Amino acid sequence: MVKIAIDAMGGDFGPEPIVTGCIQALKKKKFIPILVGKKDEILPLLPRRYRGKISIVDTDDVISMSDAATDAVKRKDSTIYKAMDLVRDGEADGVVSAGHSGATMTLATLRLGRLEGVSRPALAALMPTKNHRRSILLDVGANVDSKPEHLAQFAIMGGCYAEDMFDIDKPSIGLLANGEEKSKGNEVTKATYKILEGYKGFAGNVEGGDIFNGSTDVIVCDGFVGNLVLKSSEGVASTVSGLIKEYIRKSPVSITGALLMRKVFKLLKKQMDYEEVGGAPLIGIKGCAIVSHGKSGPKAIKNAIFQAIDYTETGVNEHIIKRIADLNEKQSTKG
Protein backbone atom coordinates (compact mmCIF):
# COMPACT_ATOMS: atom_id res chain seq x y z
CA MET A 1 0.00 0.00 0.00
CA VAL A 2 1.24 3.51 -0.84
CA LYS A 3 2.68 5.48 2.08
CA ILE A 4 2.50 9.28 2.04
CA ALA A 5 4.46 11.53 4.41
CA ILE A 6 2.55 14.74 5.16
CA ASP A 7 4.08 17.89 6.62
CA ALA A 8 1.42 18.48 9.27
CA MET A 9 2.70 21.89 10.42
CA GLY A 10 3.67 23.56 7.14
CA GLY A 11 0.47 25.39 6.18
CA ASP A 12 -0.57 28.90 7.17
CA PHE A 13 -3.32 27.65 9.48
CA GLY A 14 -1.48 25.03 11.49
CA PRO A 15 -2.19 21.30 11.62
CA GLU A 16 -6.02 21.33 11.76
CA PRO A 17 -6.83 21.65 8.01
CA ILE A 18 -3.99 19.27 7.14
CA VAL A 19 -5.15 16.58 9.56
CA THR A 20 -8.77 17.04 8.41
CA GLY A 21 -7.69 16.74 4.75
CA CYS A 22 -5.78 13.58 5.56
CA ILE A 23 -8.86 12.04 7.17
CA GLN A 24 -11.00 13.05 4.17
CA ALA A 25 -8.50 11.35 1.87
CA LEU A 26 -8.59 8.19 3.97
CA LYS A 27 -12.36 8.04 3.57
CA LYS A 28 -11.94 7.88 -0.23
CA LYS A 29 -8.72 5.92 -0.81
CA LYS A 30 -6.65 3.26 0.89
CA PHE A 31 -3.16 4.45 1.76
CA ILE A 32 -0.91 4.79 4.79
CA PRO A 33 -0.55 8.41 5.97
CA ILE A 34 2.41 9.53 8.08
CA LEU A 35 1.88 12.93 9.71
CA VAL A 36 5.10 14.73 10.59
CA GLY A 37 4.85 17.43 13.23
CA LYS A 38 4.05 18.25 16.85
CA LYS A 39 2.37 15.16 18.27
CA ASP A 40 0.74 17.04 21.14
CA GLU A 41 -1.05 19.28 18.60
CA ILE A 42 -1.85 16.58 16.05
CA LEU A 43 -3.21 13.85 18.32
CA PRO A 44 -6.18 15.83 19.74
CA LEU A 45 -7.30 16.51 16.14
CA LEU A 46 -7.51 12.79 15.32
CA PRO A 47 -10.79 10.97 16.02
CA ARG A 48 -10.08 7.80 17.98
CA ARG A 49 -11.17 5.53 15.13
CA TYR A 50 -8.39 6.99 12.92
CA ARG A 51 -5.55 6.86 15.44
CA GLY A 52 -4.67 3.32 14.44
CA LYS A 53 -4.66 4.21 10.76
CA ILE A 54 -2.41 7.29 10.90
CA SER A 55 1.21 7.33 12.07
CA ILE A 56 2.79 10.39 13.67
CA VAL A 57 6.48 11.32 13.52
CA ASP A 58 6.98 13.76 16.39
CA THR A 59 9.11 16.87 15.82
CA ASP A 60 8.86 20.48 16.99
CA ASP A 61 10.88 22.35 14.37
CA VAL A 62 8.92 24.05 11.57
CA ILE A 63 10.41 26.00 8.66
CA SER A 64 8.50 29.29 8.55
CA MET A 65 7.71 31.28 5.42
CA SER A 66 10.17 33.98 6.52
CA ASP A 67 13.08 31.52 6.69
CA ALA A 68 15.49 31.17 3.79
CA ALA A 69 15.04 27.99 1.74
CA THR A 70 18.70 27.11 2.31
CA ASP A 71 18.13 27.06 6.10
CA ALA A 72 16.11 23.87 5.64
CA VAL A 73 19.24 21.92 4.67
CA LYS A 74 20.74 22.49 8.14
CA ARG A 75 17.60 21.92 10.20
CA LYS A 76 17.45 18.14 10.26
CA ASP A 77 14.70 18.03 12.88
CA SER A 78 12.27 20.17 10.87
CA THR A 79 9.01 18.66 9.69
CA ILE A 80 9.83 18.92 5.99
CA TYR A 81 13.36 17.51 6.43
CA LYS A 82 12.03 14.50 8.34
CA ALA A 83 9.23 13.99 5.80
CA MET A 84 11.77 13.94 2.95
CA ASP A 85 13.98 11.49 4.82
CA LEU A 86 11.04 9.11 5.19
CA VAL A 87 10.96 8.91 1.38
CA ARG A 88 14.75 8.78 1.13
CA ASP A 89 14.86 5.85 3.57
CA GLY A 90 12.05 3.97 1.82
CA GLU A 91 9.56 4.45 4.66
CA ALA A 92 7.26 6.56 2.47
CA ASP A 93 6.63 6.84 -1.27
CA GLY A 94 5.85 10.55 -1.48
CA VAL A 95 5.65 13.85 0.38
CA VAL A 96 2.88 16.44 0.57
CA SER A 97 3.67 19.86 2.03
CA ALA A 98 1.81 23.17 2.21
CA GLY A 99 4.81 24.73 3.91
CA HIS A 100 7.75 26.74 2.60
CA SER A 101 7.77 25.84 -1.12
CA GLY A 102 11.44 26.79 -1.57
CA ALA A 103 12.45 24.56 1.33
CA THR A 104 10.34 21.70 -0.02
CA MET A 105 11.90 21.92 -3.49
CA THR A 106 15.43 22.36 -2.13
CA LEU A 107 15.20 19.36 0.17
CA ALA A 108 13.45 17.22 -2.45
CA THR A 109 16.32 17.89 -4.85
CA LEU A 110 19.13 17.47 -2.31
CA ARG A 111 17.76 14.73 -0.03
CA LEU A 112 15.87 12.62 -2.57
CA GLY A 113 18.06 13.43 -5.54
CA ARG A 114 17.28 13.79 -9.23
CA LEU A 115 16.20 10.94 -11.44
CA GLU A 116 18.95 9.41 -13.53
CA GLY A 117 19.78 11.70 -16.45
CA VAL A 118 17.68 14.63 -15.18
CA SER A 119 19.62 17.90 -14.89
CA ARG A 120 16.96 19.88 -13.03
CA PRO A 121 13.51 19.05 -11.67
CA ALA A 122 10.54 21.20 -12.72
CA LEU A 123 7.40 22.32 -10.93
CA ALA A 124 4.25 21.64 -12.95
CA ALA A 125 0.90 23.44 -12.81
CA LEU A 126 -2.40 22.25 -14.24
CA MET A 127 -4.13 25.00 -16.24
CA PRO A 128 -7.80 25.12 -17.37
CA THR A 129 -8.63 24.94 -21.08
CA LYS A 130 -11.73 25.52 -23.17
CA ASN A 131 -11.98 21.80 -23.99
CA HIS A 132 -12.46 21.05 -20.28
CA ARG A 133 -9.22 19.15 -19.79
CA ARG A 134 -6.17 20.66 -18.20
CA SER A 135 -2.92 21.59 -19.89
CA ILE A 136 0.37 21.07 -18.07
CA LEU A 137 2.58 24.15 -17.68
CA LEU A 138 6.17 23.67 -16.52
CA ASP A 139 8.37 24.99 -15.05
CA VAL A 140 6.36 27.36 -12.81
CA GLY A 141 8.96 28.19 -10.21
CA ALA A 142 11.69 25.66 -9.54
CA ASN A 143 14.24 27.26 -11.92
CA VAL A 144 14.37 30.96 -12.78
CA ASP A 145 17.32 30.56 -15.18
CA SER A 146 17.21 27.58 -17.51
CA LYS A 147 19.43 26.43 -20.35
CA PRO A 148 18.04 24.90 -23.57
CA GLU A 149 18.86 21.37 -22.43
CA HIS A 150 16.86 21.97 -19.25
CA LEU A 151 13.79 23.16 -21.18
CA ALA A 152 14.08 20.16 -23.49
CA GLN A 153 14.04 17.85 -20.47
CA PHE A 154 11.02 19.70 -19.04
CA ALA A 155 9.24 18.91 -22.31
CA ILE A 156 10.06 15.21 -22.00
CA MET A 157 9.02 15.07 -18.35
CA GLY A 158 5.79 16.96 -19.02
CA GLY A 159 4.96 14.56 -21.83
CA CYS A 160 5.50 11.54 -19.57
CA TYR A 161 3.33 13.14 -16.90
CA ALA A 162 0.53 13.76 -19.41
CA GLU A 163 0.68 10.17 -20.66
CA ASP A 164 0.73 8.48 -17.28
CA MET A 165 -1.40 10.79 -15.14
CA PHE A 166 -4.04 11.76 -17.72
CA ASP A 167 -3.93 8.76 -20.08
CA ILE A 168 -3.11 10.95 -23.09
CA ASP A 169 -1.74 8.59 -25.70
CA LYS A 170 0.32 11.06 -27.73
CA PRO A 171 0.52 14.37 -25.83
CA SER A 172 1.32 17.46 -27.88
CA ILE A 173 4.12 19.64 -26.51
CA GLY A 174 4.51 23.36 -27.15
CA LEU A 175 7.41 25.71 -26.38
CA LEU A 176 6.19 29.04 -24.99
CA ALA A 177 7.42 31.93 -27.14
CA ASN A 178 6.35 35.34 -28.45
CA GLY A 179 5.14 33.87 -31.73
CA GLU A 180 4.44 30.57 -33.44
CA GLU A 181 7.12 30.94 -36.10
CA LYS A 182 10.29 28.94 -35.70
CA SER A 183 12.31 32.16 -35.77
CA LYS A 184 10.49 33.65 -32.75
CA GLY A 185 11.67 33.54 -29.15
CA ASN A 186 14.86 34.41 -27.32
CA GLU A 187 18.18 32.65 -27.73
CA VAL A 188 17.30 29.99 -25.15
CA THR A 189 13.95 29.05 -26.73
CA LYS A 190 15.46 29.05 -30.24
CA ALA A 191 18.16 26.62 -29.10
CA THR A 192 15.54 24.51 -27.30
CA TYR A 193 13.49 24.36 -30.49
CA LYS A 194 16.46 22.82 -32.31
CA ILE A 195 16.83 20.13 -29.63
CA LEU A 196 13.13 19.21 -29.68
CA GLU A 197 12.60 19.44 -33.42
CA GLY A 198 11.54 16.03 -34.67
CA TYR A 199 10.69 14.75 -31.17
CA LYS A 200 7.42 12.83 -31.02
CA GLY A 201 4.59 15.18 -30.09
CA PHE A 202 6.58 18.42 -30.36
CA ALA A 203 4.23 21.00 -31.90
CA GLY A 204 6.71 23.88 -32.07
CA ASN A 205 6.28 27.31 -30.58
CA VAL A 206 3.04 28.33 -28.88
CA GLU A 207 1.85 31.68 -27.57
CA GLY A 208 0.37 32.58 -24.19
CA GLY A 209 -3.20 32.10 -25.37
CA ASP A 210 -2.47 28.51 -26.33
CA ILE A 211 -2.12 27.63 -22.65
CA PHE A 212 -5.89 27.93 -22.31
CA ASN A 213 -7.26 26.96 -25.75
CA GLY A 214 -6.35 23.29 -25.45
CA SER A 215 -4.21 23.22 -28.61
CA THR A 216 -1.35 21.55 -26.73
CA ASP A 217 -1.26 19.27 -23.72
CA VAL A 218 2.11 20.43 -22.38
CA ILE A 219 3.57 23.96 -22.44
CA VAL A 220 7.25 24.45 -21.62
CA CYS A 221 8.97 27.56 -20.26
CA ASP A 222 11.50 28.52 -17.60
CA GLY A 223 10.40 28.97 -13.99
CA PHE A 224 10.53 32.77 -14.05
CA VAL A 225 8.11 33.05 -16.98
CA GLY A 226 5.98 30.13 -15.77
CA ASN A 227 5.48 31.60 -12.32
CA LEU A 228 4.43 34.95 -13.80
CA VAL A 229 1.93 33.17 -16.08
CA LEU A 230 0.51 31.18 -13.18
CA LYS A 231 0.10 34.13 -10.81
CA SER A 232 -1.32 36.36 -13.57
CA SER A 233 -3.86 33.71 -14.56
CA GLU A 234 -5.04 33.31 -10.99
CA GLY A 235 -5.39 37.07 -10.69
CA VAL A 236 -7.36 37.51 -13.92
CA ALA A 237 -10.13 35.10 -12.93
CA SER A 238 -10.42 36.68 -9.49
CA THR A 239 -10.35 40.26 -10.78
CA VAL A 240 -12.91 39.76 -13.56
CA SER A 241 -15.26 38.04 -11.14
CA GLY A 242 -14.90 41.01 -8.78
CA LEU A 243 -15.49 43.53 -11.60
CA ILE A 244 -18.71 41.79 -12.62
CA LYS A 245 -19.89 41.93 -9.03
CA GLU A 246 -19.16 45.66 -8.97
CA TYR A 247 -20.99 46.26 -12.28
CA ILE A 248 -24.06 44.46 -10.94
CA ARG A 249 -24.08 46.79 -7.94
CA LYS A 250 -23.78 49.92 -10.11
CA SER A 251 -26.12 48.89 -12.93
CA PRO A 252 -29.15 46.83 -11.86
CA VAL A 253 -30.52 47.07 -15.44
CA SER A 254 -27.85 44.68 -16.71
CA ILE A 255 -28.20 42.32 -13.79
CA THR A 256 -29.37 39.27 -15.80
CA GLY A 257 -26.48 39.27 -18.26
CA ALA A 258 -23.99 40.13 -15.55
CA LEU A 259 -25.17 37.30 -13.35
CA LEU A 260 -24.72 34.86 -16.23
CA MET A 261 -21.21 36.16 -16.88
CA ARG A 262 -20.41 36.01 -13.20
CA LYS A 263 -21.44 32.36 -13.14
CA VAL A 264 -19.08 31.64 -16.06
CA PHE A 265 -16.16 33.33 -14.34
CA LYS A 266 -16.93 31.56 -11.09
CA LEU A 267 -16.53 28.29 -12.97
CA LEU A 268 -13.23 29.53 -14.43
CA LYS A 269 -12.06 30.62 -11.00
CA LYS A 270 -12.94 27.17 -9.68
CA GLN A 271 -10.75 25.58 -12.36
CA MET A 272 -7.86 27.83 -11.29
CA ASP A 273 -8.51 27.16 -7.60
CA TYR A 274 -5.59 25.45 -5.84
CA GLU A 275 -8.15 23.69 -3.61
CA GLU A 276 -9.43 21.78 -6.64
CA VAL A 277 -5.97 20.86 -7.92
CA GLY A 278 -4.33 20.17 -4.57
CA GLY A 279 -0.77 21.11 -5.42
CA ALA A 280 2.01 21.17 -7.97
CA PRO A 281 4.20 18.09 -8.48
CA LEU A 282 7.97 18.56 -8.55
CA ILE A 283 8.81 16.37 -11.54
CA GLY A 284 12.24 14.82 -12.04
CA ILE A 285 13.11 13.78 -8.48
CA LYS A 286 13.34 10.31 -6.98
CA GLY A 287 10.08 9.57 -5.27
CA CYS A 288 7.30 12.15 -5.29
CA ALA A 289 6.84 15.63 -3.81
CA ILE A 290 3.62 17.65 -4.08
CA VAL A 291 3.95 21.35 -3.27
CA SER A 292 0.65 22.77 -1.99
CA HIS A 293 -0.44 26.36 -1.41
CA GLY A 294 0.24 27.77 2.07
CA LYS A 295 -3.43 28.65 2.46
CA SER A 296 -4.55 25.08 1.64
CA GLY A 297 -7.67 23.90 3.38
CA PRO A 298 -8.73 20.29 3.94
CA LYS A 299 -9.97 19.89 0.35
CA ALA A 300 -6.63 20.98 -1.12
CA ILE A 301 -4.69 18.64 1.17
CA LYS A 302 -7.00 15.76 0.28
CA ASN A 303 -6.49 16.40 -3.44
CA ALA A 304 -2.73 16.80 -2.99
CA ILE A 305 -2.61 13.40 -1.28
CA PHE A 306 -4.61 11.88 -4.16
CA GLN A 307 -2.06 13.40 -6.57
CA ALA A 308 0.82 11.85 -4.64
CA ILE A 309 -0.85 8.42 -4.60
CA ASP A 310 -1.59 8.52 -8.33
CA TYR A 311 1.90 9.77 -9.17
CA THR A 312 3.44 6.89 -7.24
CA GLU A 313 1.15 4.22 -8.64
CA THR A 314 1.50 5.20 -12.31
CA GLY A 315 5.26 4.66 -12.45
CA VAL A 316 5.83 7.99 -14.21
CA ASN A 317 9.40 8.23 -12.85
CA GLU A 318 10.51 5.07 -14.64
CA HIS A 319 8.97 6.42 -17.82
CA ILE A 320 10.89 9.70 -17.43
CA ILE A 321 14.23 7.93 -16.89
CA LYS A 322 13.84 5.99 -20.14
CA ARG A 323 12.76 9.01 -22.22
CA ILE A 324 15.51 11.26 -20.83
CA ALA A 325 18.09 8.57 -21.62
CA ASP A 326 16.81 8.46 -25.21
CA LEU A 327 17.03 12.27 -25.47
CA ASN A 328 20.55 12.38 -24.01
CA GLU A 329 21.68 9.64 -26.39
CA LYS A 330 20.23 11.54 -29.33
CA GLN A 331 22.04 14.70 -28.21
CA SER A 332 25.37 12.93 -27.80
CA THR A 333 24.99 11.45 -31.29
CA LYS A 334 24.35 14.96 -32.69
CA GLY A 335 27.42 16.26 -30.88
N, C-alpha and C positions, 0 to 999 in steps of 0.2 A: 504493500500500500504506500502511496506517495506521502512523504513527510515534508511539511512546510514550516520553516522557522519564521516567526512573525515578531517584528520589533514592536513590542507592546507599548512602549513609552514614546515613540518617535513623533507622533502626530501633535498638532497644535492643541488638542483638547484632552490630552492625557490618555490613559489606558481604556476608559469606558467605551468609546465608540469602536475601538480596535477589538476589544474582547467581545462586544456585542456582534460585530461583523464576523468574527471567527465562529461564534455560535450559529449565526444565520447560515454561514457556509456549511457547517457540519450538518445542518438540517437538510441540506440539498445534496451534498456529495460526501462520499466516504474518503477520508484522508486522516492523517495523523498530524494535528497542529502542535507546534512547540512555541509557546509564548515566552519571549525573552524580556525580562524587566523586573520591576520591584514586586516581589511575591506578596508582600503585605498589602499592596494596593490592588493587585490582580485577583487574588483569591476571593475577596469579598464580592467581586463582580461576577464570579462563576456560580451558576446554580449548582446545587449538589449533584444533580444527575449528570452534569458534564465534567465534574472534577476528575473522574476516572478516564475521561476521553481526551483530556487536554493536559499536556506536560508543561511545566513551568521551569525555566532556567533563571534562577534568581541573580540579579545584579542591580546595583544602584546607580551606576554611571550612565548618563544620557548625553549624547552630543546635541547641543542646542543649535538653533538656527543661526545664532550669532557667532558660533565657533567656526574657525577655518576648517575646510575639508581635510587639510593635511594633518590637523590635530588628531583625527580619528585613527591614524596609523599608530600613534603612540599609546592611545588609551585602550588597552587590551581588555579592560573590564567593562567597556561600554556595551550597551545593548546591541548596537549594529555590528560591532566587532565580533561579539560572541555569536550572533546569528550567522554571520558569514563563516565563522569557524565551524559551526555545525555542518554546513554544506561542505566545507573543505575537508572535514574529517569523515564525511560519509554518513553523518547522523541525520542529515536532512537533504532533500533534493532541491529545494529552492528557498529563496528569501523574499518576504514582502515587507516593505518599510515605507511609512509615511513621514519619516524623519528627514534629516538633512540630506537632500538629494546628492550634493557633492560628496559627502562622506560615504554615502551608499555606493556611488559609482566608483569612487577611489578605492574603497576596500574590496569591492567586487573584482576590480581589475587586479589589485595587488595580492589579495588573499586567495581568491579563487583562480586567478590567472586567465589568460586568453586561450581560446580554442587554438588548436594547432593550425598554424598558417595565418591566423588573424593578426593584423598589425594593430588595429584599434577597435574596441567595441563601439557600438552606436546605440543611441537611445531612440526608440521608435514610438511614434504617435499614430493613433487611428483617427482618420479624418472623415467627416461625413461627405457623401456624394449624392448627386441627384438620382442615381440609380439604386439608392437605398442600401448599397453595401459600402463598406469603408475602404478608403485607400490608406496605404501605409507610407508615412512620411518619416524619413530618417536621413541624417541624424538631427535630433531636435535639442541637443544640448550637451552631449558628452565631449565633443571636440569642436573648439571654436576655430582652429586652424587645421585644415586637412589638405593632404597632398592628393594628386590624382589617383594613386594606387589605393588610398584609403577610401575615396568615394567609390571606386570600382568595387571594392570589397563590400561596402555598404549596399550596393546594388545586388550583389550576389546573396548577401545575408537577408535582405528584404524580400528577395524572390523566394528563398527557402521558407521564410516565415509565412509568406502568402500561401505557398503550396501546402504546408503542413498544418497551419492553424486555421486556414479558411477554405481548404480543399479546392484551391484554384489550380487547375491542371497546368496551364501555361501562363503564368502571370506576366503582364506587360510592365516594363520598367522604363521610367522616364527620368531624364537628368534635368533638374530645375535650372533654367537659364532665362535670359531676357529676350528670347525669341526662339522659334522652332527651327530656324535654319541652322545647319551644321556649323556655320561660321560664327554664330552668336555665342555669347558667354565670355567669361574672363579666361585667363590663361589656364587656370586649374581645370575649369569645366571643359575647355577645348581639348586638353590633354586626356581628361577622363573619357571623353567621347571616343577618342582614338583607341583607348584600351577596351572599351565596351562594344565598339562597332563589330557587328557580326555575332555577338553573344545572343544566345537564344532568349527571345522575349524583349530585347532592348529596342525601345521604340524611338530613341533619339531624344532630342531636347523637348522639354515641355515648359509651358509658362505657368505663372501662379494660378490662373484660373483653372488649369487642368487638374489641380489638386482636388477640386470639388465637382468636376463634371463627369468623373468616372471613366475618363478616356484611358487612364493607366492605373494599374493596381498598386504600383510602388513608385514613389517619387524620391529622388536622391538629392541631397544637398549637404553642405557642412553644417555643424551644430550652431554656428552663429546665425546663419540665415534661417535654419529650421526653427530655432527657438523664437525668432522674430515672427515668423509665419504663424506659429502655434499661438503665441500670445495675442497677436493681432486678430486672428480668427476668433478666439474666445471673446475678445473685446467687441468685435463687430456684432455678433449675435446678441450680446447683452445690451449694447448701446441702441441698436435698432429697436429692440423690444421695448426699451425705456422710452425712446422717442415716440413710438406708436401710442404708448400709454399717455404721454404728455399731450399728443395731438387729440386724443379722445377727450381729455379733460378740457381742452381749449375749444374744440369744435364738435359739439354734440350732434350736429347735422350729419357728419360723416361717420357716425359711431358704428353703423353696420359694417361698412367696408373695413374700417380700422380694426374692429374686433376680429374679422376674418383674417386680416393680415397679422394681427397680434398672435392669433392661434398658430399660424404658419411659422412665425419666428420663435414661438415657444417650442415648437417641435424641433426646429433647427438648434435652438439653445440646448435642448435635451440631448441631441446627438453630440454636441460639443462638450456636454457635462462630464467632468472627470468621475462623477459618481457612477455614471452608466458604464464607463470604460474600465474603471478600477485603477489603472496605472499604466505606466510605460515600461515595456521590457527593455532591459539592457542586453542587446544581442551581440554575441561574439565572445562571451565568457563561459568558462566551465561551470556547469550547473545552470541556475536560473535566478535572476534578480528582477523583481518588479518594483519600480519606483512610483509610489503613490503621492498624491497631492497632500500637503501638510494639513489642509482643512478637511481631509477625508472623513466622512461619516461611516456608519456601519455598512451601508450599501456599497460604498466604494471599496472598503476593505474586503467585503465578501466577494466582489467582482475581481479584485486583485488576486485573491486566493484562487479563484476559479482559473484566472489566467495562468498562474504559476503551475497549477495542477495540469492544465492542458498542455502547456509548454513542455513540461517534463515528460508527459505521456506520449507526445507526438514523435519524440526523437529528432526534433529539428536541429539540435547541435551536431549530431552525426551527419546529417544532410549537409550542413554548412561546411564541416571539415572536408568532405569529399569535393564539394563545388569549389571551395577556395583553393584546394590542391590543384584542381584542373585549371583554374585561372592562373595560378602561379606558374604552373608548368607551361602554359601557353605563353606567358610573358617571358619566361626564360628562353623559350624557343625563339621568340621574336628578337630577343637581345642577342 
